[in-house]
Amino acid sequence: MNFDEKYSELMRNVLFERQGSIVLYPGGFKPPHKGHFEALKYLQSKFDGQLGVVFIGAPEREGVTAQHSQKIWEIYSNYLEFPIETEISPISPVKSVYDYADEHKNEMIIVGAGEEDMARYNYFQKNKETYPSVVVSPVPPQFGRISGTATRQNLSDTSWIPDQAMERADEILSILGANGLN
């Protein structure tokens, strides 16, 4: 990274600290688990997020639907320090991120992505002049990278639910119809 890139990144970070930012968090979230919850909290804290926008993949996975995930995120929102909006992505969460960035070019936008997903957002870096306020931030795995597949296979083991939301575990499990999915 050369001096100009470092300076630009530093100035963007100063603006984020003053203005706050919109945190975009795309994923499948089938179901959203405590790793997802903590990743969103991490991004909010790191970038002074004023709003979180969670883009949920539409395809069903082993009986867990996007609508289930959206309802669970609505519960989780009660335990976050900033408001979140959820949207079921009509095409894909990645496409929804690009569409959102196109519609909000004057906003400070943070895109949270796992290390394995960073390359999906290279277009922002290659087109910094068009997207000067978009930063793609890697999110370190939370809780040792929780497997969605393993979670779906044993939903009744509530260890996947964030500690803060554990008081609503029965409600979360009923959203998933946990008895019918296990």
N, C-alpha and C positions, 0 to 999 in steps of 0.2 A: 504494500500500500504506500503510495507516494504522499508527499506533504499535503497536496491539495485535497486528496481523498480523506486523509486524517483530519484536516481542518474542517472539511464539510461535515464529516461524521460528528465531530465535536460540537459544531454549531447546531446541528440537528438535535443532539442530545440536550443542549442548553435550551432550545425551544421547547422540547418535550417537557423539561422540568418546569418551565414557565407556563405553558399552555395545557399540559396534559395531552393525552393522545387517545385515539380509538384503537383498541386491541381487537384484531380479527383472529379468530381461532377456528380454523376449519378441521373437520375430521368426520369419521364415520360415527363414533360415539355410540356403539351398540353393545352394551349401554355405556353412558358416561360414568366413569369410575373415579375413585379418589386420585388417581394419577392425572386424569384430565382436569379435575377440579383444582389440584395443586399447581398444575402447569398454568392454568388461567390466572390463579393468584400470583404466581411468579411473574408473569408478564405484566400484570397490573402494577405490582410493586416496583419492578425494574423500570418501567416506563411511565409511571404516574398515570395509569390508564383512567380516563374519565368515563369511558363506556366500553363494554365488551360486546362484541358481536360474534356469536357462535353459529357457524355454518355447519349444518348436519347433513351428512350424506343420506340420500333417499332410499337406497336399497335396503331391504330387510336382511337381517343376518340371524339365522337360526331362531326365528320367531320374535326377534327384537326389531321393532319398526322405528322409523324416524319420529313418528308421533310419540312413541314411548320415550324416546330420548329427549324430545322437546319438553315433555312433561317433567322428566327428571331434572333437566337443567333449570326449569322454572322453580323447582324445590331448592336446588343448589343456590339459585340466585339470592335466596334469603340469607345465605351465609357468606356472601361475598361483600367486599367493601365498596363496590361500585356497581352501577346498574348494568345488566346485560340484556341483550335482545337475542332471540334465537330465530333462526330461519332454516327451513328445510330447503336444501339446494335443489333446484329443478334439474340441473344437469350434473354438477359435481361441486363439492366444496371449493376446490381450486378455482373453477370458473367463477363461482360466486365472489371469491376474493378479488379476482381481476375486475369483475363488473363493479364491485363496490369501490375499488380504487379509482376506476374511471369516473364514477359518479361523485366522488368526494376528493377531487384533486387538491382542494385548498385545505384539507384536514391533515393533521399529523397521524399517520397510520402505522401501526405495528402489526406485522403478520407473524404469528407464532407458528413454528414448524419444528417437528422432530428432525434430528440430523439427517435421517433417511429421506426426508421430504424437502429439504432445502433447495434442491435442484429444480423443483417444480416452479419456483419463484424467481429463477434467474432472469427472466424478462424484465423484472423491476430494476435489477442491477444494470443490465445492458442498456436500459432506457432511462437513466437517472434524470436526464433533462425533462422527460415527460412526467416522471414520478419522483420529484425531488423530496417529497415528504413521506415516502414509503420506506420503511426499514423492515427487512425480514430478519427475525431473530430466532436463533436456534433455542429450543427449549430442552434443557437437560431432562433425561428420564426421571420421573418421580416414582419413588418406591420401587426402584429396580426394574422399571418397565413392566407394567402390569399387562397381561395378555387378555384381550377382549374375548378371544375364543375360550380360554380357561374360565373367565368370568361367566360367560354364557352357559358353560357346562355345569356350573355349580352356583347358581344365583342365590340359593338359600344360605350359602356361607357369606354373610354380610360384611366380611372384611374388605370388600371392594368399595363399600359405601364410605364417603368421607366421614371422619369422626364427628365433625360439626353437624352433619345431617343424620347421624345415627338415630336421633330421637324420632325421625320420620321413616325409619327403615321399613316398617310394616306398610306404610303408604307407597313407598318406592317399589317394594316387592309386589304390591297389589297392582300397580301400574303395569308391571311386566307380566302379571298373571303367573308369577313365579312357580306356582304349583303345576301349571300346565307346561312350563318350559323346561323344567328339570328332568 
